[in-house]
Amino acid sequence: MMTHMLNDILQHLEALVSFDTRNPPRDIGTGGMFDHLRAQLPGFVCTVTDHGAGAVSMLAVRGKPTRVFNVHLDTVPSSEAWSADPLTLRVSDGKAIGLGACDIKGAAAGLVVAAQRTAGDAAFLFSTDEEANDARCIAAFLTSDHGFREAIIAEPTQCEAVLAHRGIASVLMKFRGAAGHASGANAMHSNALHHAMRWGANALDLVEAESHRRFGGLTGLRFNIGKVEGGIKANVIAPSAELRFGFRPLPSHDIDELHARFRDCAAAEAIGHYEETFRGPSLPAGDVASAEERRLAARDLADELGLPIGNAVDFWTEASLFSGAGLTAFVYGPGDIAQAHTADEWVTLDQLERYTASIIRILDGAVSA
């Protein structure tokens, strides 16, 4: 039997899913979805900021809170594997199915319902640029005179407070070659794609050598070659090649040192360009000693709020940016990360209801927070 609260959550989630916030192309403006959100939050002072290129944020504040809840409203692109319109919410077998329902518009719907059912201090930061390597919203917020001391970042954590996760780095590499006929003896060592393949084999060996590393329940170094392009045709030595890869270090890894080691996986003369296109620190941010202090502070906050504490996770979140800026931060939201970015993405109704009930409880006590 559906409760009144769950019915309200699903109505808000249906509306949020219907707004096309796929990123890319991130064709998002300051109206539309943000007009809708403002209308759902009477009593809040709402400030909408256009950061350019479809990156839009809205800070909604009621009273004088020192804790901010953050949730991103952009989604990954949909695919042809969806069995129905991804922008139309479906409810079936105890699940809410729709693009972004799990990652993470379900939390946004829960925050709206919690706001409508409480009167205490509250602050919500909605953003639209988390799903691409061009984040602007959180960076701009953290450099402002925001006045917050604590941040709870919504991502799918099955309604458990996550205190630690990996960092992330994305890289663009370009390899040099020399065009020529593929029958030439120089094809083996003049082909830019061959340079890229040799680099890849060496990089995989590097990652395997890090498998013994441990931090807070996390193991080894995560690595992925996501895209390789180059060459002209089978009988032409490839004059150039481009490769994109990413790695996800432990909090105890040094990202700059890892970059140097990855670059050294190819001969210097074979590399035409090496560029870090995105970097996100681990959670907690900082060196090993300060990270542990911040982890303990986040644990104390989760305990104070009565939230169950979950294990560290491999995926990256913007909670680390808040942590790096000095706020006590952790990740907490409905849904399972296994459903994020999938066709027919879903979140259970039970998780939506449990998350919303916990936010209501937190906000009811927010006057003294």
N, C-alpha and C positions, 0 to 999 in steps of 0.2 A: 504494500500500500504506500502510495507516494504522499509524503508529508507536505505541509504548506511551505516549509523552508526549501525542500528539494524542488518543489514546483517553481518557486521563485528563482532558485539558482539556474534551473534549466531554461527559464524564460530569458534571463540575462545572457546565458551562454549561447542560446540560439541567436540572439541579436549580435553578439560579438563574433561568432563564427561567420555570420552572413557578410561581415565587412571583409573585403579582400585585402589582406595585409601580407600577401606573399612577398618574400624577400630572398632573392630578387624576384621581380623588378623593384620592389619597395616603392610603389606608386601610391604614397600615403600623404594626405594633406592634413591641415589643421582643423578641418570641419568633419563632417560625416561621423565617424566613430567617436571622435572627441566631443562633438556636439551631443551625441547620445550619452556619453559618460557624464558630462556636466549635468545633463538633465536628470540623471539618476542619483546625483550627490548633492541634494539641497543642503544648505548649511555649510558647505565646504567652499573655501576660496580656491578656485581652480586657475592655474597659470599654465597656458599652453605655449610651448616654445618650438619654433621651427629651426632645426639645426642644419637644414639643407639636405638635398638628395633623398627626400622621403623619410629622413630621421626626425621624428616629432616626439616630444615628451609632454606629459601633463603632470604637474604636481598639484595634488588636491589635499588641502589642509583644513582641519577642523580643530579649533582650540589651540593649545600650545604643546604639541607632542614633541618628544625628544627621540622617538623611534619612528622609522619610516619603513613601510612595506613596499617592495619593488616587484613589478611584474612586467614582462615584455609581451607585447601584443602582436608582434610580427611572427610570421610562420615561415617554414620552408616552403618551396614550391610544391604543388601537388603533381601527381603523375597519372599516366593512363591506367595504372593498376587500381585506382579507386573504383569501387563497385557502384558508386552513386556520386551525385554532386558533392564535392568536398566542402562547399560553402553552405550546405543545408544540414543542420543538425538532425541526427537520427537517434532515437532512444530505443534500445533493443537488448533483451537479456541482461538487464542490470547495467548497461553501458551507455554512455553518451558518446556518439561517434561523429566526428567532424574535424576538419582541418584546424589544428590548434587546440582542440578540446583537451588534449593531454598536455601539450607543450605550447602555451600554458594559459590559455584563455579560461580554462576551468577555474583556476585560482582567481583570475580577475573577476569572474562572475561571483565567486564566493566573497571576495572583498567588498563588492558592491552590496550584496545582501547583508553582510555583517555591518556595514556602515549604516544601512537603512534600519537596522534593528538595534542600534546602540546610539548613545548620545555623548560618549566620552571623547577625549582627545584622540585624533587619528590623522595619519598622513600616508598617502598613497602616491607612489611615483610610477606612472605608466610610461613605457618606452616602446620604440618600434624598430630598433636596429641591432638586436642581439644576434640575429641569425646570419649575419654576414660580416666579413672582415673589414668593416667600415663603421665601427661603433663610435658614436658621438654623444648620445644622450647622457649616459652615465658620467662620461668624462666631464661634460659641461656642468652637470649637477654637482659633482664632487669639487669642482673649482669655485663654486659659488659659495656665498655665505649662508649655507643651508641651516646650520645650527643643530643638526641631528647627531646623536651619539651612538645610536644602534640602528642596524638595518637587517631586515628579514627578507631574503630574496626568494621569490617563488620559482621553483623548478620542480619537475616530477621526482619526489623523494618518498612516495608512499606514506605521506604524513609523518615523517620522521625528520628531526633536525639533523642536518649533515654539517659537521664542523670542519671537515677537511676534504680537499680534492686536489687533483693534479693541476699543474699549469698547462699552458698551450702555446705553441709557436708555429706559425705558418711561414713557408719559405717559397720564393720564386728563384729558380736556378736556370741559367742559360749556358749552353755548351757550344764551343767553337768547333768548326770542322772546315774542310776544304773540299769544295765540289769537284767532282771528277767522275770518270767512268768506273763503274763498279768492278770491272775486270782488272783494274790496276792493283799492283802489290801494296799500294799505300792505303787501300780501302780499309784495312783492319785498324789503322791508327790515325786516319784522317777523318773518320766518320763521326760526326757529333753525336749521333744516336748511340754508337758504340761507347763513346765516352759516358753517356748517360747510363747505359746498361752496366758498365763497369762500376760507376759510382754507386748505383743501386745495390749491386752485390756487396760492395764494401760497407755500405750503410747498414744493410741488413745484418752483416757480421758484427758491426759496432753495437747494434741494438741487442743482439743475442748476448754479447759480452756484458751487458748491463742487467741481465735477468736476475742476478743475485741481490740487487739493491732493494732495500725495504724502507718504508716509512709509514707508520700509523696504520698498518693493515694493507697498504698498497705495495705492489711488487713490480719491480722492473720499470723499463721505459717503454711507453707506447709510441708507435711509429706507423705512418701510412704514406705511401706514394699515391697521390690522388689523380695525377694527370701527367701524361707524357705526350709531347707533340714534336714533330720535326720531320725533316726529309722531304723528298720530292717524289721519287718512285724507286722501284726495286733495283734498277740498274744505274742509279745515280748515287754517288757518295753524298751523304747528308751534310750540307754545309752548316747547319745549325739545328739545335734542339732546345726545347724548353720543358722544364719539369717543375711540378709543384708538389711539395710534400709538407707534412706536418709531424710534430712530435709532441708528446705530452709527458713532461718531466714530473718526478716526485718533488715534493717541497724541499727535499735535501739536495736536489740537482742544481747545478749552476747553469743557467740557460746559455749564457755567453760562452762558457767552456764547451757546451754541447755544440753550439754553432760552429766553433772552430774545428771541432773534431769531425763534424759532418762535412765541412768544406774540404778538409784534408783527405776525404775519401776519394777525391779525384786529383789528378795532377793539376798544378796551378795553371799551366798553359792551356788546359782543356776547358777551364771555367771562364766564361765571358761575363757572368753576372751572378751575384749571390745577394739576395735581398730578403730580409725578414719583413713580411707583409702584415703580420699581426703577432702581438705578444700579449698573453694574459698571465698574470702571476698565479701561483698556487694559492690555495686557501688552507690555513691562514697565510697571509703575505709576510714577507720578512725573512731574516736569516733563521736558522734552526732554533736558536734560543728565543728570539722574540716571537716567532711563529707559535711556539709552544705556549707562551704567555697568552697570546691572543686566542689560541684554541681553548685554554682553560676559562678565559673570560666568556667566550661564546657558550661553553658548556654550562657555566653558572647562569647565564641568561636563559638558556633553554630550560634548565631546571626550575628557575624562578617562574617561568611561564607555564610550567607543567607539561612540557612537550617531550615525547619520547625521543631518545637520541639514537640515530642510526649509524651505520658504518661509513667510513670514508668512501668516496666514489671516484671512478676514473674519469668521468666527464667534467668539463670545465663550466664554470658559471661566473657571472659578473659579481658574485659575492666577494670574490678575491679583490676586485677593484675597490669596493667599499672597505674591505679589511686593510688594503694598502694605503687608504686615505685616513686610517686611524679609527674607523668605526668598528664597534664590536658587531660582527656579522656572521650569519649562518644561512644555510639554504633550507627551505621548508615549503612543501607544496603537495598537492594531491597528484596521484597518477604514478605510473611506473615508466622509467626512462626507456624501457624496452619497447614501449608503444610510441615514443616520440619519433618523428620523421618517417613513420611508416604509412603505407596506404591503409585507408580505413582506420586511422588513428582513433584511439578511444581511451576513456577514463571511466572507472566504475562510479556508479551513483553513490555507493557507500563512501568512497574516498572524497567525493565532492561534498557530501553532507558532513563528514567528519572534519574536513578542513575548515569549512565555514563555521561549524560549531566552535572550533578551537579559536578562530579569529574573533568571534563574538565574545567568547569568554575573556580573551586578552583585552579587547577594546573596552569591555565593561569595567576593567580595572585600570584603564589607561590614564585616568586623571592624575594618578600619583606616580605614573611611570617616569 
